Amino acid sequence: MNYRHSYHAGNFADVMKHALLCLSLQHLQQKPKPFFVLDTHAGVGFYDVTDTPAQKTQEWVDGIGRLYQRQDIPNSLRHYLELVEQANAGSAELKFYPGSPWFSAQMLRPDDRLILCELHPQDGLALAENFATVPQVQVKTPANGYQELKANLPPKEKRGMVLIDPPFEQTNEFEQVEKALTAALKRWQSGSYVVWYPIKNEQGVVEFQRAVKALVGPGENVFAIDFWVRSGLTAKGMNGCGMLFINPPYRVVQESPELMAFLVKELAQDAHAHYQLSWVTP
C-alpha cells in the first residue's frame, strides 16, 4: 500500500513492460473478434514526470528520456513510442508518461473491454477519474487484483490477456502470484497471462518461472524475458526486471529479440547490461 509508481514512472522497467504490452495488444488486434484485458495492479494510469516524485528520483531520464522522439528505432518499438508522443500531444518536451491502463485503453476497439483494478484508495480514485469517459473501461477500486481474477474469468469474449504487475513490496509476492495463477488457469486455461517482476534474487526468479511452468503443463507455453541494465547491488535499487508470459502472443515471441537488443544497447547503465529470452522448462 505504500508503493507509489509516480516515483518510478517511465524508468527502464516501464519502457520494457509497456513496449511488450503494446506488442501483445497489437497481436490481439489482428483478429476482428473482441478481446478482453484485465490489469490487476493498475495504479493511476497517467503520470507527470515534471512533478516532485518523478523529479526526486529522475528514473525516467535513463528510461523513456533516452528514447523520446528518437527516429532511429526498430519497428517493434514504434507504436509504443508513438503512443507516448500522443500522450504528450507531440511536444518536443516530455511531460507525461502513461501507465499500463492508458496504453491498453488507447488500443481498444469499440467492442473490446478493459477492467482495471487498484487497491490503493487514493490511486483508485485518480484511476477512476482518468478513465471515466472511456466506455470500454471498467475501474474496480478498492479492489484486490488477485481476487478479481477469480471474479472475472473466464471472460465472455473468450480471448484476451491478463496483466499482473504487483509492486513486490511483500516478500511472498511470487507465492501470491502463483496462487492467483493456479486459480485463474483453472477458469481460463487458454488465456494469455503476463507477469512483470523485479529481478532482486535471480535464483528466486528461476524458481518462480519453473513453478509457473509446472502449473501450465507440457509444451512451449511459458516464455520469459529478463532484462538487466546493470550488474550487482547498487544504491540506485533495481538492476533488472522480467516478464513471464503464459500462452505468449506470437508477436511478442517473434519481435522481442529485436526489441530487447535495442533496449539493452540504449538503456544500459554499465557494461554488464544484457537480456535473456527463454522458453521455460521444468
C-alpha positions as CSV (number, residue, x, y, z in Angstrom):
1,M,0.0,0.0,0.0
2,N,3.0,2.4,0.4
3,Y,4.3,1.9,-3.1
4,R,3.6,4.8,-5.4
5,H,4.5,4.4,-9.0
6,S,4.8,8.1,-9.6
7,Y,8.4,7.9,-8.3
8,H,9.3,5.3,-10.9
9,A,7.1,6.2,-14.0
10,G,9.0,6.0,-17.2
11,N,12.0,4.1,-15.9
12,F,13.7,1.3,-17.8
13,A,11.3,-1.3,-16.4
14,D,8.3,0.7,-17.6
15,V,9.8,1.0,-21.1
16,M,10.3,-2.7,-21.4
17,K,6.9,-3.5,-19.8
18,H,4.9,-1.2,-22.0
19,A,6.7,-1.9,-25.2
20,L,5.9,-5.6,-24.8
21,L,2.3,-4.8,-23.7
22,C,1.8,-2.8,-26.9
23,L,3.1,-5.8,-28.9
24,S,0.7,-8.1,-27.1
25,L,-2.2,-5.8,-27.8
26,Q,-1.2,-5.4,-31.5
27,H,-1.3,-9.2,-31.7
28,L,-4.8,-9.3,-30.3
29,Q,-5.9,-6.6,-32.8
30,Q,-5.0,-8.8,-35.7
31,K,-8.4,-10.7,-35.4
32,P,-11.7,-8.9,-35.7
33,K,-13.3,-10.6,-32.7
34,P,-13.4,-8.6,-29.5
35,F,-10.7,-9.1,-26.8
36,F,-10.6,-8.6,-23.1
37,V,-7.8,-7.2,-20.9
38,L,-7.6,-7.4,-17.1
39,D,-5.0,-5.3,-15.3
40,T,-4.7,-6.4,-11.7
41,H,-2.5,-3.6,-10.3
42,A,-3.4,-0.6,-12.4
43,G,-2.0,2.4,-10.5
44,V,-3.4,5.8,-11.6
45,G,-2.8,5.2,-15.3
46,F,-1.1,8.5,-16.1
47,Y,1.9,10.4,-14.6
48,D,3.5,13.8,-14.8
49,V,7.3,13.4,-14.8
50,T,7.8,17.1,-14.0
51,D,6.0,16.6,-10.6
52,T,8.0,16.2,-7.4
53,P,8.0,12.4,-7.1
54,A,9.4,11.7,-10.6
55,Q,11.8,14.7,-10.3
56,K,13.1,13.4,-7.0
57,T,14.2,10.0,-8.4
58,Q,14.9,11.1,-12.0
59,E,14.4,7.4,-13.0
60,W,12.6,8.4,-16.2
61,V,15.7,10.2,-17.5
62,D,17.5,6.8,-18.0
63,G,14.3,5.2,-19.3
64,I,11.9,6.9,-21.6
65,G,14.0,10.0,-21.6
66,R,16.6,8.3,-23.7
67,L,14.1,7.2,-26.3
68,Y,11.5,10.0,-26.6
69,Q,11.1,11.4,-30.1
70,R,14.0,9.3,-31.4
71,Q,13.8,8.4,-35.1
72,D,16.3,5.6,-35.2
73,I,14.1,2.9,-33.5
74,P,13.1,-0.6,-34.6
75,N,9.5,-1.3,-35.8
76,S,8.9,-3.4,-32.6
77,L,9.1,-0.2,-30.6
78,R,7.5,2.3,-33.0
79,H,3.8,2.0,-31.9
80,Y,4.7,2.2,-28.2
81,L,6.8,5.4,-28.7
82,E,4.1,6.9,-30.9
83,L,1.6,6.5,-28.1
84,V,4.0,8.2,-25.6
85,E,4.3,11.1,-28.0
86,Q,0.5,11.1,-28.4
87,A,0.2,11.4,-24.6
88,N,2.4,14.5,-24.8
89,A,0.4,15.9,-27.8
90,G,3.6,15.7,-29.9
91,S,5.5,18.1,-27.7
92,A,9.3,18.1,-28.0
93,E,9.4,18.1,-24.2
94,L,8.4,15.0,-22.3
95,K,6.0,15.9,-19.5
96,F,3.6,12.9,-19.2
97,Y,4.3,9.2,-19.1
98,P,1.3,6.9,-19.3
99,G,0.8,3.7,-17.3
100,S,-0.3,0.3,-18.5
101,P,-4.0,1.2,-18.3
102,W,-3.6,4.1,-20.7
103,F,-1.7,2.1,-23.3
104,S,-4.3,-0.6,-23.1
105,A,-7.2,1.8,-23.3
106,Q,-5.7,3.5,-26.4
107,M,-5.6,0.2,-28.2
108,L,-9.2,-0.8,-27.5
109,R,-11.7,-1.1,-30.4
110,P,-15.4,-0.3,-29.8
111,D,-16.2,-3.9,-28.7
112,D,-13.1,-4.6,-26.7
113,R,-13.1,-4.5,-22.9
114,L,-10.7,-3.5,-20.2
115,I,-11.0,-4.0,-16.4
116,L,-8.6,-2.0,-14.2
117,C,-8.1,-3.0,-10.6
118,E,-6.5,-0.8,-7.9
119,L,-6.2,-1.4,-4.2
120,H,-4.8,1.9,-3.0
121,P,-7.8,4.1,-2.2
122,Q,-6.3,7.4,-3.4
123,D,-4.8,6.0,-6.5
124,G,-8.1,4.2,-7.3
125,L,-10.0,7.5,-7.2
126,A,-7.5,9.1,-9.6
127,L,-7.7,6.0,-11.9
128,A,-11.5,6.1,-12.0
129,E,-11.3,9.8,-12.8
130,N,-8.7,9.3,-15.6
131,F,-10.9,6.7,-17.4
132,A,-14.4,8.0,-16.6
133,T,-15.1,8.9,-20.2
134,V,-13.9,5.7,-21.8
135,P,-17.0,3.4,-22.2
136,Q,-15.0,0.2,-22.7
137,V,-13.1,0.6,-19.4
138,Q,-14.4,-0.5,-16.0
139,V,-12.5,0.5,-12.9
140,K,-12.7,-1.6,-9.8
141,T,-11.4,0.1,-6.6
142,P,-10.5,-0.5,-3.9
143,A,-10.1,-4.0,-5.3
144,N,-7.6,-6.8,-4.8
145,G,-6.5,-7.7,-8.3
146,Y,-5.7,-11.3,-7.4
147,Q,-9.3,-11.8,-6.2
148,E,-10.6,-10.1,-9.3
149,L,-9.0,-12.8,-11.4
150,K,-11.5,-15.3,-10.0
151,A,-14.4,-12.9,-10.3
152,N,-13.9,-12.0,-13.9
153,L,-12.5,-15.2,-15.6
154,P,-13.3,-16.6,-18.0
155,P,-14.3,-13.5,-20.0
156,K,-17.3,-13.5,-22.3
157,E,-15.0,-12.6,-25.2
158,K,-13.1,-15.9,-24.7
159,R,-9.8,-14.2,-25.9
160,G,-7.5,-11.6,-24.4
161,M,-4.9,-11.3,-21.7
162,V,-4.3,-10.7,-18.0
163,L,-1.5,-8.3,-16.9
164,I,-0.2,-9.0,-13.3
165,D,2.1,-6.1,-12.3
166,P,2.3,-6.0,-8.5
167,P,4.6,-3.7,-6.5
168,F,6.5,-6.6,-5.0
169,E,6.6,-4.9,-1.6
170,Q,5.7,-8.2,0.1
171,T,8.4,-10.8,0.5
172,N,5.9,-13.5,-0.6
173,E,4.7,-11.8,-3.7
174,F,5.8,-14.6,-6.0
175,E,3.8,-17.0,-3.9
176,Q,0.8,-14.8,-4.2
177,V,1.1,-14.7,-8.0
178,E,1.5,-18.4,-8.2
179,K,-1.7,-18.9,-6.1
180,A,-3.6,-16.5,-8.2
181,L,-2.4,-18.1,-11.4
182,T,-3.4,-21.5,-10.1
183,A,-7.0,-20.4,-9.6
184,A,-7.1,-18.4,-12.9
185,L,-5.8,-21.2,-15.1
186,K,-8.5,-23.5,-13.8
187,R,-11.1,-21.0,-15.0
188,W,-9.4,-19.8,-18.2
189,Q,-6.6,-22.1,-19.4
190,S,-6.4,-20.7,-23.0
191,G,-5.9,-17.0,-22.0
192,S,-2.6,-15.1,-22.2
193,Y,-1.1,-14.1,-18.9
194,V,1.8,-11.8,-18.4
195,V,3.6,-11.2,-15.1
196,W,6.1,-8.4,-14.5
197,Y,8.6,-8.8,-11.8
198,P,11.8,-7.2,-10.5
199,I,15.0,-9.2,-10.5
200,K,16.3,-9.0,-7.0
201,N,17.3,-12.6,-6.5
202,E,18.0,-14.5,-9.7
203,Q,17.5,-17.9,-8.2
204,G,14.2,-16.8,-6.8
205,V,13.1,-15.7,-10.3
206,V,14.2,-19.1,-11.8
207,E,12.2,-20.9,-9.1
208,F,9.2,-18.8,-9.8
209,Q,9.4,-19.4,-13.6
210,R,9.7,-23.1,-13.1
211,A,6.8,-23.2,-10.6
212,V,4.6,-21.4,-13.2
213,K,5.7,-23.9,-15.9
214,A,4.6,-26.7,-13.6
215,L,1.2,-25.1,-13.3
216,V,0.8,-24.8,-17.1
217,G,2.0,-28.2,-18.1
218,P,3.9,-29.6,-21.1
219,G,4.7,-27.7,-24.4
220,E,6.2,-24.4,-25.4
221,N,3.8,-22.2,-23.5
222,V,5.7,-20.2,-20.9
223,F,8.1,-17.6,-22.2
224,A,10.5,-15.5,-20.1
225,I,12.1,-12.2,-21.0
226,D,14.7,-11.0,-18.5
227,F,16.5,-7.6,-18.7
228,W,19.4,-6.1,-16.7
229,V,20.6,-2.6,-17.2
230,R,23.5,-3.0,-14.8
231,S,25.0,-5.7,-12.6
232,G,25.5,-6.0,-8.9
233,L,23.7,-4.4,-5.9
234,T,23.8,-0.7,-6.1
235,A,22.3,2.2,-4.1
236,K,20.1,3.0,-7.1
237,G,17.9,0.0,-6.4
238,M,16.6,-2.3,-9.0
239,N,19.1,-3.6,-11.5
240,G,16.8,-5.7,-13.7
241,C,13.3,-6.9,-14.3
242,G,11.5,-9.5,-16.3
243,M,8.2,-10.5,-17.8
244,L,6.8,-14.1,-17.8
245,F,4.2,-14.9,-20.5
246,I,1.8,-17.8,-20.3
247,N,0.5,-18.6,-23.8
248,P,2.5,-15.7,-25.2
249,P,1.3,-13.7,-28.2
250,Y,3.1,-14.8,-31.3
251,R,4.1,-11.2,-32.0
252,V,6.0,-11.0,-28.6
253,V,8.0,-14.1,-29.3
254,Q,8.7,-13.0,-32.9
255,E,9.7,-9.4,-32.2
256,S,11.2,-9.5,-28.7
257,P,14.8,-10.3,-29.9
258,E,14.9,-7.1,-31.9
259,L,13.2,-5.1,-29.2
260,M,15.4,-6.3,-26.4
261,A,18.6,-5.9,-28.3
262,F,17.8,-2.3,-28.9
263,L,16.8,-1.6,-25.3
264,V,20.0,-3.2,-23.9
265,K,22.0,-1.0,-26.2
266,E,20.2,2.2,-25.5
267,L,19.2,1.8,-21.8
268,A,22.4,0.2,-20.5
269,Q,23.7,1.8,-17.3
270,D,27.0,-0.1,-17.3
271,A,28.9,-2.6,-19.4
272,H,27.1,-5.6,-17.9
273,A,23.7,-4.8,-19.3
274,H,22.1,-7.8,-21.0
275,Y,18.9,-9.7,-21.7
276,Q,17.8,-13.3,-21.9
277,L,14.9,-14.9,-23.8
278,S,13.8,-18.4,-22.9
279,W,11.1,-21.0,-23.1
280,V,10.8,-22.1,-19.5
281,T,11.4,-25.8,-18.9
282,P,10.5,-27.8,-15.7
